[in-house]
Amino acid sequence: DGAVPALLGCLEAARSAVAELARALGLEALPLPRAALRCDVAAPWEVELGPDDARAVRRTLRSFTRHHDRHGIQGPLLRAATRHMLGEGSSLAHVVPARVLAATDGPASWGELADALGREPELRERCERAARHLARDQAELRLPADGRDQGPSLAALHASPTARSGDGLLVHGLGLDATASYARLADLLDATDPTREGLGPWFRRQHHRLAEHTGVDVAVLLHDHGVPNVMAQPELGALVLDPWGVTPGQLPDRGLRMRRDPERVAPLIEVDGHPRPLVAYAPTAAAVPFDDPCLQALLLSSGHVPPLAAAGTTLVHEPERGRPRHSPRLCLPDDTVVRPRSTWLEGEALRALTRAKSLARFARWQALAAEHQWPRLVTLERDAGPALLVDRDSPLAIEAAFEGTARARRIKVQELLRDAWIGADDDDDDRRYLADLVLPFVRDLDPSSLHVDDDALDPARRGPGAEAGLAAAQ
């Protein structure tokens, strides 16, 4: 708990040292940037979600799932990946590795992936539709939300509050795993504070409830890993599927096979000795091995599409590669943002930035910022690396952001829409915070509605449990 204050104290000491040096040299006070810290699963404040927030979440979920039902690529991509890996059979003995795109010097397009998978014209059509949207030369584009209100039964909404509209949210996606489940999140899942309940009991109740009403059991899929400790996880009421047969109380591991269900996009798992079909997920800190097609095939049952392109390959839509351009902000009719405005820099445009030095680089950067109308705060993402928050007008920030980018193949510059800054009541200065929320939800048995009740909101109300990292990203 004392780590953040200690770090802030060190940063303040560094600022004081620079200020003293400036005074000794007879210089005016220098404008120094403030530090940006990522709090992960702990925060210096709590987030409270009430009835109005629940209604906003329901609206956002309904709009988001209705849009993806008719326009998203997840469903067609899952069907195409299942057909590619399993063919028309059900045996895991004949599973084909998932990857269909080899490594390239630059990004691959979703259209190329659709062509490589083949036999799924709806996937190709939806990729082309998305490319047409991103090719539009406008700041913002409204997308329809005219599909069916259906989606995963138990999942998590990944979103951030924004200040651009009253109840508007920036949606990062749906987490098909409603939560991650590993040791460092144990306090969030099974709270040690006796005055409040963690998310664990809620998940156990929902797993039992959904299994009773759907006839499909949920199983946690274990897999081999070089560091066994990362497989340690709290128990969330799911069965255990361990192909290596070393876990006490596990399901039988003989006769594993996949079964197509005409009522589901994803296949189901059958296993000898267990009377009901299964869906499997792997909510651990350890990535499922890319070179094990059997494990990847089992995870198709919970809607997880395995990596279909070679490691390090970035998938983009066709208008986003080949030349620098700014793709429009994509919004749903209720003001939900599903994709911020982004600029992709590559080729000569990127080399002009990476080869330039100091003030020349900053001048080139400012010219691009004016051309593409970048806001004051943007994020920079190098190749497939993590996003870095950058002040557009800070020469020091730009120089630091481009450190070590000489071999970068592309950089994405994206507007920061997580702009609902939070100020803590007891702060003595102007410190402000941003929140990334992961909100688990369960769908009612009536497929036309979504159920986000107080039981689900109470655990998320803890605040420190509502930051990115709680649920597995889609």
PATOR-54080 format. One record per residue (C-alpha): residue number from 1; x negated, y, z negated. Coordinates in nm, 3 decimals. Layout:
! PATOR-54080
+-----+---------+---------+---------+
:   k :      xx :      yy :      zz :
+-----+---------+---------+---------+
: NUM :       X :       Y :       Z :
...
+-----+---------+---------+---------+
//
This chain:
! PATOR-54080
+-----+---------+---------+---------+
:   k :      xx :      yy :      zz :
+-----+---------+---------+---------+
:   1 :   0.000 :   0.000 :   0.000 :
:   2 :  -0.295 :   0.233 :  -0.058 :
:   3 :  -0.452 :   0.172 :   0.284 :
:   4 :  -0.256 :   0.439 :   0.475 :
:   5 :  -0.317 :   0.721 :   0.220 :
:   6 :  -0.685 :   0.625 :   0.207 :
:   7 :  -0.714 :   0.634 :   0.585 :
:   8 :  -0.532 :   0.966 :   0.605 :
:   9 :  -0.770 :   1.100 :   0.339 :
:  10 :  -1.071 :   0.997 :   0.548 :
:  11 :  -0.924 :   1.163 :   0.856 :
:  12 :  -0.857 :   1.482 :   0.661 :
:  13 :  -1.217 :   1.478 :   0.535 :
:  14 :  -1.338 :   1.451 :   0.894 :
:  15 :  -1.121 :   1.748 :   0.995 :
:  16 :  -1.267 :   1.949 :   0.705 :
:  17 :  -1.622 :   1.864 :   0.814 :
:  18 :  -1.553 :   1.989 :   1.167 :
:  19 :  -1.394 :   2.308 :   1.029 :
:  20 :  -1.695 :   2.375 :   0.804 :
:  21 :  -1.933 :   2.323 :   1.095 :
:  22 :  -1.732 :   2.569 :   1.307 :
:  23 :  -1.748 :   2.830 :   1.032 :
:  24 :  -2.124 :   2.781 :   0.993 :
:  25 :  -2.167 :   2.842 :   1.366 :
:  26 :  -1.948 :   3.151 :   1.356 :
:  27 :  -1.674 :   2.993 :   1.569 :
:  28 :  -1.302 :   3.038 :   1.537 :
:  29 :  -1.099 :   2.756 :   1.386 :
:  30 :  -1.072 :   2.473 :   1.637 :
:  31 :  -0.728 :   2.321 :   1.716 :
:  32 :  -0.775 :   1.960 :   1.611 :
:  33 :  -0.538 :   1.677 :   1.709 :
:  34 :  -0.345 :   1.484 :   1.447 :
:  35 :  -0.396 :   1.111 :   1.412 :
:  36 :  -0.142 :   0.865 :   1.550 :
:  37 :  -0.117 :   0.550 :   1.339 :
:  38 :   0.082 :   0.238 :   1.420 :
:  39 :   0.246 :   0.104 :   1.104 :
:  40 :   0.345 :  -0.239 :   1.244 :
:  41 :   0.575 :  -0.415 :   0.993 :
:  42 :   0.537 :  -0.161 :   0.712 :
:  43 :   0.627 :   0.205 :   0.706 :
:  44 :   0.618 :   0.493 :   0.458 :
:  45 :   0.997 :   0.526 :   0.470 :
:  46 :   1.311 :   0.315 :   0.506 :
:  47 :   1.561 :   0.320 :   0.792 :
:  48 :   1.925 :   0.300 :   0.692 :
:  49 :   2.176 :   0.181 :   0.951 :
:  50 :   2.544 :   0.243 :   0.886 :
:  51 :   2.880 :   0.192 :   1.064 :
:  52 :   2.815 :   0.466 :   1.322 :
:  53 :   2.482 :   0.304 :   1.408 :
:  54 :   2.652 :  -0.035 :   1.440 :
:  55 :   2.901 :   0.110 :   1.687 :
:  56 :   2.619 :   0.269 :   1.888 :
:  57 :   2.434 :  -0.063 :   1.894 :
:  58 :   2.747 :  -0.245 :   2.013 :
:  59 :   2.797 :   0.006 :   2.294 :
:  60 :   2.435 :  -0.021 :   2.398 :
:  61 :   2.436 :  -0.401 :   2.392 :
:  62 :   2.758 :  -0.422 :   2.590 :
:  63 :   2.636 :  -0.176 :   2.852 :
:  64 :   2.294 :  -0.342 :   2.875 :
:  65 :   2.425 :  -0.699 :   2.911 :
:  66 :   2.692 :  -0.595 :   3.161 :
:  67 :   2.427 :  -0.427 :   3.375 :
:  68 :   2.193 :  -0.726 :   3.365 :
:  69 :   2.472 :  -0.972 :   3.447 :
:  70 :   2.504 :  -0.832 :   3.800 :
:  71 :   2.179 :  -0.644 :   3.854 :
:  72 :   1.906 :  -0.788 :   3.629 :
:  73 :   1.654 :  -1.048 :   3.746 :
:  74 :   1.637 :  -1.263 :   3.429 :
:  75 :   1.916 :  -1.506 :   3.528 :
:  76 :   1.807 :  -1.566 :   3.890 :
:  77 :   1.442 :  -1.582 :   3.781 :
:  78 :   1.523 :  -1.847 :   3.519 :
:  79 :   1.714 :  -2.055 :   3.775 :
:  80 :   1.429 :  -2.027 :   4.026 :
:  81 :   1.164 :  -2.118 :   3.768 :
:  82 :   1.369 :  -2.417 :   3.648 :
:  83 :   1.414 :  -2.547 :   4.002 :
:  84 :   1.044 :  -2.494 :   4.079 :
:  85 :   0.921 :  -2.677 :   3.768 :
:  86 :   1.178 :  -2.958 :   3.744 :
:  87 :   1.293 :  -3.000 :   4.101 :
:  88 :   1.618 :  -3.192 :   4.102 :
:  89 :   1.509 :  -3.435 :   3.831 :
:  90 :   1.505 :  -3.433 :   3.454 :
:  91 :   1.186 :  -3.618 :   3.359 :
:  92 :   0.899 :  -3.424 :   3.203 :
:  93 :   0.659 :  -3.669 :   3.366 :
:  94 :   0.699 :  -3.489 :   3.699 :
:  95 :   0.698 :  -3.127 :   3.583 :
:  96 :   0.519 :  -2.887 :   3.819 :
:  97 :   0.295 :  -2.611 :   3.671 :
:  98 :   0.475 :  -2.280 :   3.654 :
:  99 :   0.227 :  -2.053 :   3.830 :
: 100 :   0.310 :  -1.981 :   4.193 :
: 101 :   0.100 :  -1.666 :   4.250 :
: 102 :  -0.280 :  -1.682 :   4.253 :
: 103 :  -0.505 :  -1.410 :   4.113 :
: 104 :  -0.545 :  -1.101 :   4.330 :
: 105 :  -0.754 :  -0.784 :   4.317 :
: 106 :  -0.445 :  -0.572 :   4.263 :
: 107 :  -0.091 :  -0.608 :   4.134 :
: 108 :   0.156 :  -0.849 :   4.287 :
: 109 :   0.512 :  -0.751 :   4.370 :
: 110 :   0.833 :  -0.907 :   4.245 :
: 111 :   0.930 :  -0.957 :   4.608 :
: 112 :   0.620 :  -1.172 :   4.664 :
: 113 :   0.710 :  -1.376 :   4.357 :
: 114 :   1.064 :  -1.428 :   4.486 :
: 115 :   0.926 :  -1.546 :   4.821 :
: 116 :   0.685 :  -1.786 :   4.649 :
: 117 :   0.963 :  -1.940 :   4.439 :
: 118 :   1.203 :  -1.965 :   4.734 :
: 119 :   1.555 :  -2.108 :   4.744 :
: 120 :   1.698 :  -1.834 :   4.526 :
: 121 :   1.832 :  -1.561 :   4.758 :
: 122 :   1.997 :  -1.378 :   4.467 :
: 123 :   1.654 :  -1.321 :   4.309 :
: 124 :   1.518 :  -1.172 :   4.630 :
: 125 :   1.828 :  -0.952 :   4.670 :
: 126 :   1.806 :  -0.817 :   4.314 :
: 127 :   1.433 :  -0.748 :   4.348 :
: 128 :   1.500 :  -0.551 :   4.666 :
: 129 :   1.780 :  -0.358 :   4.494 :
: 130 :   1.549 :  -0.266 :   4.205 :
: 131 :   1.281 :  -0.156 :   4.452 :
: 132 :   1.531 :   0.073 :   4.626 :
: 133 :   1.617 :   0.235 :   4.292 :
: 134 :   1.252 :   0.299 :   4.209 :
: 135 :   1.185 :   0.446 :   4.554 :
: 136 :   1.440 :   0.724 :   4.500 :
: 137 :   1.280 :   1.067 :   4.486 :
: 138 :   1.465 :   1.206 :   4.185 :
: 139 :   1.400 :   1.253 :   3.815 :
: 140 :   1.681 :   1.034 :   3.685 :
: 141 :   1.905 :   0.765 :   3.831 :
: 142 :   2.228 :   0.624 :   3.686 :
: 143 :   2.272 :   0.249 :   3.719 :
: 144 :   2.605 :   0.063 :   3.705 :
: 145 :   2.712 :  -0.155 :   3.413 :
: 146 :   2.987 :  -0.346 :   3.591 :
: 147 :   2.909 :  -0.712 :   3.519 :
: 148 :   3.043 :  -0.953 :   3.259 :
: 149 :   2.975 :  -0.890 :   2.892 :
: 150 :   2.778 :  -1.204 :   2.825 :
: 151 :   2.430 :  -1.292 :   2.716 :
: 152 :   2.235 :  -1.487 :   2.455 :
: 153 :   2.431 :  -1.601 :   2.150 :
: 154 :   2.161 :  -1.506 :   1.899 :
: 155 :   1.898 :  -1.253 :   2.003 :
: 156 :   1.750 :  -0.915 :   1.914 :
: 157 :   1.781 :  -0.573 :   2.068 :
: 158 :   1.446 :  -0.394 :   2.101 :
: 159 :   1.513 :  -0.020 :   2.109 :
: 160 :   1.399 :   0.322 :   1.994 :
: 161 :   1.607 :   0.625 :   1.898 :
: 162 :   1.574 :   0.921 :   2.133 :
: 163 :   1.663 :   1.286 :   2.093 :
: 164 :   1.771 :   1.342 :   2.452 :
: 165 :   2.137 :   1.256 :   2.378 :
: 166 :   2.356 :   1.211 :   2.075 :
: 167 :   2.362 :   0.833 :   2.040 :
: 168 :   2.121 :   0.753 :   2.321 :
: 169 :   1.874 :   0.469 :   2.280 :
: 170 :   1.567 :   0.372 :   2.476 :
: 171 :   1.605 :  -0.002 :   2.531 :
: 172 :   1.283 :  -0.202 :   2.565 :
: 173 :   1.473 :  -0.527 :   2.628 :
: 174 :   1.642 :  -0.821 :   2.461 :
: 175 :   1.428 :  -1.055 :   2.255 :
: 176 :   1.546 :  -1.405 :   2.341 :
: 177 :   1.404 :  -1.517 :   2.007 :
: 178 :   1.603 :  -1.326 :   1.748 :
: 179 :   1.295 :  -1.310 :   1.529 :
: 180 :   0.933 :  -1.408 :   1.516 :
: 181 :   0.865 :  -1.655 :   1.238 :
: 182 :   0.515 :  -1.662 :   1.098 :
: 183 :   0.349 :  -1.619 :   0.764 :
: 184 :   0.272 :  -1.247 :   0.774 :
: 185 :   0.645 :  -1.174 :   0.814 :
: 186 :   0.747 :  -1.394 :   0.522 :
: 187 :   0.844 :  -1.099 :   0.304 :
: 188 :   1.076 :  -0.966 :   0.574 :
: 189 :   1.242 :  -1.301 :   0.635 :
: 190 :   1.271 :  -1.412 :   0.272 :
: 191 :   1.248 :  -1.095 :   0.065 :
: 192 :   1.062 :  -1.119 :  -0.263 :
: 193 :   1.264 :  -0.824 :  -0.398 :
: 194 :   1.563 :  -0.981 :  -0.583 :
: 195 :   1.779 :  -0.674 :  -0.520 :
: 196 :   1.800 :  -0.728 :  -0.145 :
: 197 :   1.824 :  -1.017 :   0.093 :
: 198 :   1.573 :  -1.088 :   0.365 :
: 199 :   1.661 :  -1.188 :   0.719 :
: 200 :   1.586 :  -1.557 :   0.657 :
: 201 :   1.919 :  -1.655 :   0.493 :
: 202 :   2.111 :  -1.472 :   0.764 :
: 203 :   1.925 :  -1.659 :   1.039 :
: 204 :   1.983 :  -1.993 :   0.867 :
: 205 :   2.356 :  -1.924 :   0.847 :
: 206 :   2.375 :  -1.822 :   1.213 :
: 207 :   2.179 :  -2.127 :   1.335 :
: 208 :   2.420 :  -2.353 :   1.146 :
: 209 :   2.727 :  -2.162 :   1.263 :
: 210 :   2.630 :  -2.164 :   1.631 :
: 211 :   2.530 :  -2.532 :   1.624 :
: 212 :   2.866 :  -2.625 :   1.472 :
: 213 :   3.066 :  -2.438 :   1.734 :
: 214 :   2.858 :  -2.504 :   2.046 :
: 215 :   2.746 :  -2.862 :   1.984 :
: 216 :   2.387 :  -2.760 :   2.067 :
: 217 :   2.112 :  -2.770 :   1.803 :
: 218 :   1.825 :  -2.522 :   1.777 :
: 219 :   1.474 :  -2.665 :   1.745 :
: 220 :   1.140 :  -2.497 :   1.675 :
: 221 :   0.882 :  -2.627 :   1.922 :
: 222 :   0.538 :  -2.682 :   1.769 :
: 223 :   0.226 :  -2.708 :   1.980 :
: 224 :  -0.144 :  -2.772 :   1.947 :
: 225 :  -0.357 :  -2.472 :   1.859 :
: 226 :  -0.720 :  -2.415 :   1.770 :
: 227 :  -0.627 :  -2.224 :   1.453 :
: 228 :  -0.362 :  -2.428 :   1.268 :
: 229 :  -0.293 :  -2.147 :   1.020 :
: 230 :  -0.114 :  -1.944 :   1.286 :
: 231 :   0.149 :  -2.218 :   1.304 :
: 232 :   0.250 :  -2.161 :   0.940 :
: 233 :   0.598 :  -2.012 :   0.933 :
: 234 :   0.901 :  -1.965 :   0.707 :
: 235 :   1.184 :  -2.214 :   0.755 :
: 236 :   1.482 :  -2.063 :   0.940 :
: 237 :   1.724 :  -2.353 :   0.944 :
: 238 :   1.621 :  -2.494 :   1.282 :
: 239 :   1.514 :  -2.850 :   1.356 :
: 240 :   1.151 :  -2.926 :   1.439 :
: 241 :   1.038 :  -3.066 :   1.772 :
: 242 :   0.675 :  -3.180 :   1.749 :
: 243 :   0.546 :  -3.371 :   2.054 :
: 244 :   0.240 :  -3.479 :   1.850 :
: 245 :   0.453 :  -3.642 :   1.582 :
: 246 :   0.271 :  -3.512 :   1.273 :
: 247 :   0.543 :  -3.300 :   1.108 :
: 248 :   0.748 :  -3.459 :   0.828 :
: 249 :   1.120 :  -3.464 :   0.905 :
: 250 :   1.073 :  -3.384 :   1.273 :
: 251 :   1.307 :  -3.495 :   1.548 :
: 252 :   1.229 :  -3.819 :   1.732 :
: 253 :   0.964 :  -3.753 :   1.993 :
: 254 :   1.052 :  -4.028 :   2.241 :
: 255 :   1.252 :  -3.987 :   2.557 :
: 256 :   1.230 :  -3.610 :   2.590 :
: 257 :   1.410 :  -3.503 :   2.908 :
: 258 :   1.586 :  -3.201 :   3.053 :
: 259 :   1.955 :  -3.189 :   3.142 :
: 260 :   2.122 :  -2.934 :   3.367 :
: 261 :   2.444 :  -2.788 :   3.230 :
: 262 :   2.679 :  -2.628 :   3.486 :
: 263 :   2.804 :  -2.391 :   3.215 :
: 264 :   2.453 :  -2.260 :   3.141 :
: 265 :   2.179 :  -2.098 :   3.344 :
: 266 :   1.915 :  -2.266 :   3.127 :
: 267 :   1.875 :  -2.646 :   3.103 :
: 268 :   1.922 :  -2.839 :   2.778 :
: 269 :   1.688 :  -3.088 :   2.612 :
: 270 :   1.785 :  -3.445 :   2.530 :
: 271 :   1.584 :  -3.677 :   2.308 :
: 272 :   1.632 :  -4.044 :   2.223 :
: 273 :   1.774 :  -4.095 :   1.877 :
: 274 :   1.939 :  -3.753 :   1.846 :
: 275 :   2.308 :  -3.729 :   1.933 :
: 276 :   2.322 :  -3.365 :   2.042 :
: 277 :   2.140 :  -3.160 :   2.306 :
: 278 :   1.878 :  -2.906 :   2.199 :
: 279 :   1.740 :  -2.567 :   2.287 :
: 280 :   1.378 :  -2.506 :   2.186 :
: 281 :   1.190 :  -2.192 :   2.102 :
: 282 :   0.843 :  -2.120 :   1.961 :
: 283 :   0.856 :  -1.808 :   1.739 :
: 284 :   0.499 :  -1.826 :   1.609 :
: 285 :   0.194 :  -1.601 :   1.623 :
: 286 :   0.030 :  -1.846 :   1.864 :
: 287 :   0.093 :  -1.822 :   2.237 :
: 288 :   0.213 :  -2.141 :   2.400 :
: 289 :  -0.072 :  -2.280 :   2.617 :
: 290 :  -0.038 :  -2.172 :   2.978 :
: 291 :  -0.190 :  -2.498 :   3.097 :
: 292 :   0.076 :  -2.722 :   2.938 :
: 293 :   0.368 :  -2.737 :   3.185 :
: 294 :   0.567 :  -2.974 :   2.961 :
: 295 :   0.581 :  -2.721 :   2.677 :
: 296 :   0.667 :  -2.444 :   2.920 :
: 297 :   0.947 :  -2.657 :   3.066 :
: 298 :   1.094 :  -2.726 :   2.721 :
: 299 :   1.107 :  -2.352 :   2.651 :
: 300 :   1.319 :  -2.300 :   2.963 :
: 301 :   1.606 :  -2.427 :   2.748 :
: 302 :   1.609 :  -2.105 :   2.543 :
: 303 :   1.580 :  -1.884 :   2.850 :
: 304 :   1.204 :  -1.827 :   2.836 :
: 305 :   1.053 :  -1.795 :   3.182 :
: 306 :   0.686 :  -1.903 :   3.172 :
: 307 :   0.411 :  -1.694 :   3.335 :
: 308 :   0.456 :  -1.740 :   3.709 :
: 309 :   0.151 :  -1.539 :   3.819 :
: 310 :  -0.216 :  -1.590 :   3.739 :
: 311 :  -0.347 :  -1.450 :   3.411 :
: 312 :  -0.415 :  -1.077 :   3.430 :
: 313 :  -0.187 :  -1.023 :   3.730 :
: 314 :   0.055 :  -0.733 :   3.689 :
: 315 :   0.396 :  -0.766 :   3.853 :
: 316 :   0.542 :  -0.444 :   3.992 :
: 317 :   0.810 :  -0.350 :   4.241 :
: 318 :   0.692 :  -0.263 :   4.590 :
: 319 :   0.733 :   0.119 :   4.564 :
: 320 :   0.509 :   0.118 :   4.255 :
: 321 :   0.191 :   0.012 :   4.427 :
: 322 :  -0.029 :   0.143 :   4.702 :
: 323 :  -0.006 :   0.515 :   4.623 :
: 324 :   0.053 :   0.735 :   4.320 :
: 325 :   0.418 :   0.825 :   4.275 :
: 326 :   0.657 :   0.885 :   3.991 :
: 327 :   0.945 :   0.641 :   3.964 :
: 328 :   1.273 :   0.786 :   3.832 :
: 329 :   1.407 :   0.741 :   3.482 :
: 330 :   1.672 :   0.466 :   3.493 :
: 331 :   1.979 :   0.512 :   3.272 :
: 332 :   2.308 :   0.334 :   3.214 :
: 333 :   2.643 :   0.519 :   3.217 :
: 334 :   2.639 :   0.559 :   2.836 :
: 335 :   2.300 :   0.740 :   2.844 :
: 336 :   2.105 :   0.429 :   2.742 :
: 337 :   1.760 :   0.450 :   2.902 :
: 338 :   1.634 :   0.118 :   3.035 :
: 339 :   1.318 :   0.247 :   3.204 :
: 340 :   1.132 :   0.576 :   3.146 :
: 341 :   0.974 :   0.770 :   3.431 :
: 342 :   0.637 :   0.621 :   3.522 :
: 343 :   0.343 :   0.701 :   3.746 :
: 344 :   0.115 :   0.424 :   3.870 :
: 345 :  -0.239 :   0.539 :   3.949 :
: 346 :  -0.460 :   0.311 :   4.156 :
: 347 :  -0.697 :   0.314 :   4.450 :
: 348 :  -0.858 :   0.647 :   4.538 :
: 349 :  -0.632 :   0.845 :   4.303 :
: 350 :  -0.755 :   0.641 :   4.008 :
: 351 :  -1.119 :   0.641 :   4.119 :
: 352 :  -1.111 :   1.021 :   4.138 :
: 353 :  -1.024 :   1.025 :   3.768 :
: 354 :  -1.256 :   0.752 :   3.647 :
: 355 :  -1.561 :   0.882 :   3.838 :
: 356 :  -1.519 :   1.245 :   3.736 :
: 357 :  -1.685 :   1.371 :   3.421 :
: 358 :  -1.564 :   1.587 :   3.135 :
: 359 :  -1.404 :   1.911 :   3.257 :
: 360 :  -1.379 :   1.790 :   3.617 :
: 361 :  -1.178 :   1.489 :   3.501 :
: 362 :  -0.951 :   1.707 :   3.287 :
: 363 :  -0.892 :   1.947 :   3.578 :
: 364 :  -0.797 :   1.656 :   3.804 :
: 365 :  -0.572 :   1.517 :   3.530 :
: 366 :  -0.397 :   1.853 :   3.488 :
: 367 :  -0.338 :   1.873 :   3.864 :
: 368 :  -0.172 :   1.531 :   3.859 :
: 369 :   0.031 :   1.629 :   3.553 :
: 370 :   0.164 :   1.936 :   3.734 :
: 371 :   0.234 :   1.739 :   4.052 :
: 372 :   0.432 :   1.469 :   3.871 :
: 373 :   0.573 :   1.693 :   3.595 :
: 374 :   0.446 :   1.479 :   3.309 :
: 375 :   0.577 :   1.581 :   2.966 :
: 376 :   0.349 :   1.690 :   2.681 :
: 377 :   0.330 :   1.338 :   2.532 :
: 378 :   0.273 :   1.037 :   2.758 :
: 379 :   0.147 :   0.683 :   2.718 :
: 380 :  -0.138 :   0.538 :   2.923 :
: 381 :  -0.151 :   0.167 :   2.996 :
: 382 :  -0.465 :   0.025 :   3.156 :
: 383 :  -0.401 :  -0.285 :   3.369 :
: 384 :  -0.210 :  -0.518 :   3.134 :
: 385 :  -0.347 :  -0.366 :   2.813 :
: 386 :  -0.159 :  -0.196 :   2.529 :
: 387 :  -0.012 :   0.152 :   2.571 :
: 388 :  -0.203 :   0.448 :   2.426 :
: 389 :  -0.024 :   0.766 :   2.315 :
: 390 :  -0.194 :   1.071 :   2.471 :
: 391 :  -0.147 :   1.447 :   2.447 :
: 392 :  -0.137 :   1.567 :   2.807 :
: 393 :  -0.309 :   1.898 :   2.727 :
: 394 :  -0.588 :   1.773 :   2.501 :
: 395 :  -0.926 :   1.742 :   2.680 :
: 396 :  -1.058 :   1.530 :   2.393 :
: 397 :  -0.761 :   1.292 :   2.412 :
: 398 :  -0.796 :   1.253 :   2.789 :
: 399 :  -1.171 :   1.190 :   2.764 :
: 400 :  -1.114 :   0.926 :   2.496 :
: 401 :  -0.831 :   0.762 :   2.692 :
: 402 :  -1.050 :   0.720 :   3.001 :
: 403 :  -1.349 :   0.583 :   2.811 :
: 404 :  -1.442 :   0.246 :   2.961 :
: 405 :  -1.197 :   0.267 :   3.253 :
: 406 :  -1.458 :   0.248 :   3.530 :
: 407 :  -1.341 :  -0.102 :   3.625 :
: 408 :  -0.969 :  -0.045 :   3.570 :
: 409 :  -0.759 :  -0.148 :   3.868 :
: 410 :  -0.454 :   0.059 :   3.778 :
: 411 :  -0.327 :   0.285 :   3.505 :
: 412 :   0.037 :   0.350 :   3.426 :
: 413 :   0.131 :   0.693 :   3.292 :
: 414 :   0.476 :   0.686 :   3.129 :
: 415 :   0.683 :   0.958 :   2.968 :
: 416 :   0.737 :   0.924 :   2.595 :
: 417 :   1.109 :   0.896 :   2.525 :
: 418 :   1.069 :   0.769 :   2.169 :
: 419 :   1.105 :   1.132 :   2.072 :
: 420 :   1.345 :   1.117 :   1.776 :
: 421 :   1.080 :   1.232 :   1.530 :
: 422 :   1.148 :   1.149 :   1.166 :
: 423 :   1.023 :   1.365 :   0.882 :
: 424 :   1.010 :   1.210 :   0.536 :
: 425 :   1.184 :   1.417 :   0.267 :
: 426 :   0.893 :   1.399 :   0.025 :
: 427 :   0.619 :   1.487 :   0.273 :
: 428 :   0.410 :   1.786 :   0.168 :
: 429 :   0.303 :   1.860 :   0.523 :
: 430 :   0.439 :   1.825 :   0.875 :
: 431 :   0.375 :   1.456 :   0.922 :
: 432 :   0.630 :   1.299 :   1.156 :
: 433 :   0.707 :   0.941 :   1.251 :
: 434 :   0.860 :   0.740 :   1.534 :
: 435 :   1.055 :   0.418 :   1.486 :
: 436 :   1.072 :   0.113 :   1.711 :
: 437 :   1.369 :  -0.096 :   1.599 :
: 438 :   1.428 :  -0.469 :   1.639 :
: 439 :   1.792 :  -0.542 :   1.558 :
: 440 :   1.900 :  -0.909 :   1.544 :
: 441 :   2.259 :  -0.973 :   1.651 :
: 442 :   2.489 :  -1.271 :   1.694 :
: 443 :   2.763 :  -1.297 :   1.955 :
: 444 :   3.115 :  -1.382 :   1.842 :
: 445 :   3.259 :  -1.715 :   1.951 :
: 446 :   3.488 :  -1.506 :   2.169 :
: 447 :   3.248 :  -1.442 :   2.461 :
: 448 :   3.408 :  -1.103 :   2.532 :
: 449 :   3.276 :  -0.941 :   2.216 :
: 450 :   2.959 :  -0.878 :   2.023 :
: 451 :   2.942 :  -0.912 :   1.647 :
: 452 :   2.702 :  -0.679 :   1.469 :
: 453 :   2.832 :  -0.675 :   1.114 :
: 454 :   2.706 :  -0.551 :   0.781 :
: 455 :   2.556 :  -0.894 :   0.711 :
: 456 :   2.326 :  -0.849 :   1.007 :
: 457 :   2.255 :  -0.484 :   0.943 :
: 458 :   2.169 :  -0.510 :   0.575 :
: 459 :   1.835 :  -0.691 :   0.628 :
: 460 :   1.740 :  -0.456 :   0.912 :
: 461 :   1.822 :  -0.162 :   0.683 :
: 462 :   1.500 :  -0.235 :   0.499 :
: 463 :   1.313 :  -0.011 :   0.741 :
: 464 :   0.973 :  -0.180 :   0.705 :
: 465 :   1.139 :  -0.481 :   0.868 :
: 466 :   1.270 :  -0.282 :   1.158 :
: 467 :   0.951 :  -0.206 :   1.343 :
: 468 :   0.824 :  -0.373 :   1.657 :
: 469 :   0.668 :  -0.708 :   1.576 :
: 470 :   0.960 :  -0.859 :   1.386 :
: 471 :   1.118 :  -1.021 :   1.691 :
: 472 :   0.941 :  -1.196 :   1.975 :
: 473 :   0.937 :  -0.970 :   2.281 :
: 474 :   1.117 :  -1.087 :   2.591 :
+-----+---------+---------+---------+
//
